[in-house]
Amino acid sequence: MDLKKAMQYNNFVVIGDTLNEEKYAYKIKHELINSGYKVYSVGKELKSLNDIDEEIDIIDLCINPPTGIKLLRESKKKCKGLIIQPGAGSDEIKKFLDENHYDYMDGCLLVGIRLYGK
């Protein structure tokens, strides 16, 4: 997965505090919406990835690692790729993603939107 490839998709999930204007999850969610992407928010709005009825293209992990791994483990949903924001990753998350054959990368989705967005 790379940012250019990620930005070619349409359905994004931002996992994090998307209700607090001070948080990066909030900023990422609104940048995606303003750029024409469809966005779901898990953490403060939806409680689980399983609450999303549509196919998920890209998950943006923008939450503390213990909560992030919990949400990923309980999910029955698949995605095409996953972006791990700075501070949201851990060895445990990467091991889980490798074992379950997820395509992922460490990166900043805000950079992806600005460089490769619609």
Secondary structure, 3 states (H helix, E strand, C coil): CCHHHHCCCCEEEEEECCCCCCCHHHHHHHHHHHCCCEEEEEECCECCHHHCCCCCCEEEECCCHHHHHHHHHHCCCCCCEEEECCCCCCHHHHHHHHHCCCCEEECCHHHHHHHHCC
